[in-house]
Amino acid sequence: MEKNQQKEMSFLDHLEELRWLLVRSSAAILICGIVAFFFSDFIFNEIIFGPKNPDFVTYQFFCDLGKQFDMGDTMCITEINLPIQNREMGGQFSMHMWTSITVGFIFAFPFILWEIWKFISPALYEKEKKYAASFIIISSILFFIGVLFGYYLIAPLSVQFFASYIVSPEISNSIDIDSYMSLMKTSAIASGLLFELPIIIFFLTKIGLVTPEFLRKYRKYTLVVVLIVAAVITPPDVLSQIIVTIPIMILYEASILISVLVVKSQEKEKLKA
């Protein structure tokens, strides 16, 4: 069956569809952002500034884990000295607005995926279009898991490391709010997008840009990069680095498996043709 039995769209028609995709997605982000704006106390005090608290669940987890491995209190955190300042007149208002938009993007992500699916669906076979719900559900779950991974693991480990890193006693840390918010946003959003790797590999394999052999060939290089990143963002102990590395490598291995399944499916289609 042909990919699209409807009248073929012109280039300008595609641009119009893309424009409305951006309009509807922006509207969804704005609506979710307005809702988030009115929950600023909870979002800032409980969520965003949570990793500044030594009682944060991640620090407690590492503390308990260290005790389980007979490491005593070496992995326990009793104090995080991280004063945060605002140096611009409208800094806090601007931060409030952009943080609301960021939260709006996170919660509107499933709708954005739906809009993207509608945009690319004319290029798909009829039997592939029926997987719309699965695509949106799986992609959304992976994204939210990635955001939680970034928030509960990457962000607190980064906060703890940079707050305690001292190059000279003559220098005191007084972190600008923009710098802190950038770290939190990057940790959450980047991790969420990173967890979309299996979905990205699926589509790249479908169009022939990636093969299982290519992914296997560069596995060792990927591992080295992940280990370097883990060493930078985690405390200087092997256990923390392993905890960060394992989920990312599992994602990579899952992507290889998905690529294999896509290639096998394409080969079966060729045999049937």
C-alpha positions as semicolon CSV with decimal commas, in nm:
position;residue;x (nm);y (nm);z (nm)
1;M;0,000;0,000;0,000
2;E;0,131;0,341;-0,088
3;K;0,246;0,569;0,189
4;N;-0,003;0,838;0,101
5;Q;-0,309;0,783;-0,113
6;Q;-0,427;1,138;-0,071
7;K;-0,339;1,425;-0,302
8;E;0,029;1,501;-0,273
9;M;0,098;1,813;-0,071
10;S;0,308;2,095;-0,213
11;F;0,611;2,242;-0,039
12;L;0,408;2,543;0,073
13;D;0,139;2,310;0,214
14;H;0,405;2,137;0,421
15;L;0,531;2,472;0,547
16;E;0,175;2,566;0,644
17;E;0,134;2,239;0,835
18;L;0,467;2,300;1,008
19;R;0,359;2,651;1,102
20;W;0,040;2,527;1,263
21;L;0,235;2,252;1,440
22;L;0,453;2,521;1,599
23;V;0,150;2,739;1,681
24;R;-0,045;2,459;1,851
25;S;0,262;2,330;2,035
26;S;0,348;2,680;2,157
27;A;-0,012;2,730;2,274
28;A;0,003;2,402;2,470
29;I;0,333;2,503;2,632
30;L;0,189;2,845;2,718
31;I;-0,126;2,700;2,877
32;C;0,073;2,452;3,086
33;G;0,318;2,731;3,172
34;I;0,038;2,957;3,299
35;V;-0,081;2,677;3,528
36;A;0,277;2,624;3,652
37;F;0,310;3,000;3,714
38;F;0,053;2,982;3,995
39;F;0,231;2,692;4,166
40;S;0,561;2,877;4,198
41;D;0,600;2,818;4,574
42;F;0,590;2,441;4,534
43;I;0,793;2,437;4,211
44;F;1,076;2,652;4,347
45;N;1,091;2,565;4,716
46;E;1,015;2,193;4,696
47;I;1,141;2,093;4,351
48;I;1,400;2,331;4,211
49;F;1,575;2,407;4,540
50;G;1,526;2,054;4,669
51;P;1,879;1,941;4,571
52;K;2,022;2,221;4,793
53;N;1,884;2,038;5,095
54;P;2,115;1,776;5,255
55;D;1,802;1,572;5,332
56;F;1,722;1,539;4,962
57;V;1,621;1,182;4,874
58;T;1,923;1,127;4,645
59;Y;2,173;1,219;4,916
60;Q;1,995;0,993;5,162
61;F;2,006;0,710;4,908
62;F;2,382;0,744;4,863
63;C;2,432;0,769;5,237
64;D;2,236;0,448;5,298
65;L;2,413;0,280;5,006
66;G;2,753;0,369;5,149
67;K;2,658;0,220;5,483
68;Q;2,540;-0,098;5,310
69;F;2,888;-0,133;5,156
70;D;3,060;-0,073;5,494
71;M;3,183;0,271;5,388
72;G;3,051;0,440;5,700
73;D;2,943;0,804;5,657
74;T;3,186;0,878;5,374
75;M;2,898;0,912;5,124
76;C;2,670;1,104;5,360
77;I;2,615;1,475;5,307
78;T;2,545;1,686;5,614
79;E;2,576;2,034;5,466
80;I;2,557;2,202;5,125
81;N;2,689;2,557;5,134
82;L;2,532;2,708;4,825
83;P;2,407;3,065;4,870
84;I;2,215;3,185;4,566
85;Q;2,185;3,548;4,462
86;N;1,999;3,757;4,207
87;R;2,189;4,052;4,060
88;E;1,935;4,192;3,816
89;M;1,635;4,415;3,885
90;G;1,388;4,195;3,698
91;G;1,587;3,878;3,746
92;Q;1,343;3,695;3,970
93;F;1,041;3,781;3,757
94;S;1,221;3,672;3,441
95;M;1,331;3,351;3,611
96;H;0,972;3,287;3,722
97;M;0,844;3,330;3,368
98;W;1,103;3,113;3,196
99;T;1,082;2,843;3,461
100;S;0,705;2,829;3,411
101;I;0,760;2,791;3,036
102;T;1,012;2,512;3,097
103;V;0,768;2,328;3,321
104;G;0,500;2,391;3,060
105;F;0,720;2,230;2,793
106;I;0,774;1,921;3,008
107;F;0,403;1,867;3,071
108;A;0,303;1,955;2,714
109;F;0,556;1,711;2,568
110;P;0,301;1,433;2,490
111;F;0,087;1,684;2,298
112;I;0,395;1,804;2,106
113;L;0,471;1,443;2,015
114;W;0,114;1,404;1,888
115;E;0,157;1,712;1,670
116;I;0,486;1,578;1,534
117;W;0,322;1,244;1,457
118;K;0,042;1,414;1,266
119;F;0,301;1,607;1,066
120;I;0,505;1,300;0,964
121;S;0,214;1,054;0,929
122;P;0,146;1,134;0,558
123;A;0,490;0,988;0,480
124;L;0,411;0,660;0,659
125;Y;0,246;0,342;0,537
126;E;-0,111;0,283;0,648
127;K;-0,007;-0,005;0,874
128;E;0,250;0,221;1,040
129;K;-0,005;0,493;1,117
130;K;-0,188;0,267;1,361
131;Y;0,113;0,283;1,594
132;A;0,046;0,649;1,678
133;A;-0,075;0,578;2,032
134;S;0,216;0,345;2,104
135;F;0,465;0,600;1,972
136;I;0,325;0,881;2,187
137;I;0,292;0,670;2,503
138;I;0,637;0,510;2,481
139;S;0,810;0,835;2,383
140;S;0,637;1,026;2,664
141;I;0,725;0,763;2,923
142;L;1,089;0,764;2,814
143;F;1,098;1,144;2,828
144;F;0,947;1,163;3,177
145;I;1,180;0,890;3,304
146;G;1,471;1,087;3,160
147;V;1,355;1,407;3,330
148;L;1,329;1,223;3,663
149;F;1,671;1,069;3,604
150;G;1,819;1,413;3,543
151;Y;1,643;1,567;3,841
152;Y;1,703;1,294;4,098
153;L;2,052;1,189;3,990
154;I;2,235;1,426;3,755
155;A;2,120;1,753;3,916
156;P;2,187;1,671;4,284
157;L;2,524;1,513;4,209
158;S;2,619;1,822;4,007
159;V;2,495;2,059;4,278
160;Q;2,682;1,873;4,550
161;F;3,003;1,852;4,348
162;F;3,018;2,215;4,236
163;A;2,903;2,347;4,575
164;S;3,186;2,162;4,751
165;Y;3,456;2,222;4,490
166;I;3,706;2,482;4,613
167;V;4,012;2,582;4,414
168;S;4,127;2,830;4,679
169;P;4,004;2,930;5,027
170;E;4,033;3,290;4,907
171;I;3,734;3,235;4,677
172;S;3,382;3,207;4,817
173;N;3,090;3,067;4,621
174;S;2,789;3,292;4,575
175;I;2,601;3,137;4,286
176;D;2,392;3,349;4,053
177;I;2,033;3,228;4,020
178;D;2,064;3,207;3,641
179;S;2,359;2,969;3,673
180;Y;2,175;2,745;3,917
181;M;1,857;2,740;3,709
182;S;2,057;2,664;3,395
183;L;2,208;2,359;3,564
184;M;1,867;2,234;3,680
185;K;1,699;2,288;3,343
186;T;1,984;2,135;3,147
187;S;1,997;1,831;3,374
188;A;1,626;1,761;3,342
189;I;1,556;1,854;2,979
190;A;1,879;1,710;2,836
191;S;1,825;1,383;3,022
192;G;1,466;1,368;2,902
193;L;1,574;1,412;2,541
194;L;1,863;1,166;2,590
195;F;1,614;0,900;2,695
196;E;1,447;0,943;2,356
197;L;1,752;0,772;2,204
198;P;1,571;0,441;2,129
199;I;1,297;0,629;1,943
200;I;1,552;0,834;1,748
201;I;1,746;0,519;1,657
202;F;1,421;0,356;1,543
203;F;1,353;0,631;1,289
204;L;1,718;0,665;1,183
205;T;1,728;0,290;1,114
206;K;1,398;0,310;0,925
207;I;1,543;0,565;0,683
208;G;1,877;0,384;0,655
209;L;2,106;0,633;0,830
210;V;2,196;0,394;1,115
211;T;2,258;0,020;1,125
212;P;2,310;-0,224;1,414
213;E;2,665;-0,280;1,293
214;F;2,738;0,092;1,316
215;L;2,606;0,108;1,673
216;R;2,803;-0,198;1,779
217;K;3,120;-0,061;1,621
218;Y;3,104;0,262;1,822
219;R;2,983;0,103;2,148
220;K;3,324;0,126;2,316
221;Y;3,362;0,493;2,222
222;T;3,017;0,565;2,360
223;L;3,111;0,394;2,685
224;V;3,424;0,608;2,719
225;V;3,224;0,929;2,662
226;V;2,959;0,825;2,915
227;L;3,225;0,738;3,174
228;I;3,391;1,077;3,127
229;V;3,060;1,259;3,170
230;A;2,976;1,050;3,475
231;A;3,317;1,127;3,627
232;V;3,258;1,500;3,582
233;I;2,908;1,523;3,727
234;T;2,934;1,272;4,013
235;P;3,128;1,269;4,339
236;P;3,481;1,122;4,301
237;D;3,386;0,764;4,383
238;V;3,343;0,468;4,151
239;L;3,002;0,367;4,286
240;S;2,836;0,698;4,193
241;Q;2,986;0,691;3,845
242;I;2,861;0,338;3,787
243;I;2,508;0,433;3,900
244;V;2,498;0,711;3,639
245;T;2,664;0,507;3,363
246;I;2,448;0,193;3,382
247;P;2,111;0,346;3,279
248;I;2,266;0,533;2,985
249;M;2,441;0,222;2,854
250;I;2,120;0,021;2,896
251;L;1,953;0,280;2,672
252;Y;2,228;0,240;2,416
253;E;2,199;-0,140;2,417
254;A;1,821;-0,111;2,386
255;S;1,875;0,115;2,084
256;I;2,093;-0,153;1,922
257;L;1,821;-0,413;1,980
258;I;1,558;-0,182;1,830
259;S;1,780;-0,121;1,529
260;V;1,816;-0,498;1,480
261;L;1,439;-0,548;1,496
262;V;1,380;-0,270;1,242
263;V;1,632;-0,419;0,999
264;K;1,478;-0,766;1,033
265;S;1,132;-0,622;0,975
266;Q;1,253;-0,444;0,661
267;E;1,412;-0,764;0,531
268;K;1,086;-0,954;0,581
269;E;0,900;-0,683;0,389
270;K;1,144;-0,717;0,100
271;L;1,092;-1,095;0,091
272;K;0,716;-1,051;0,079
273;A;0,736;-0,794;-0,202
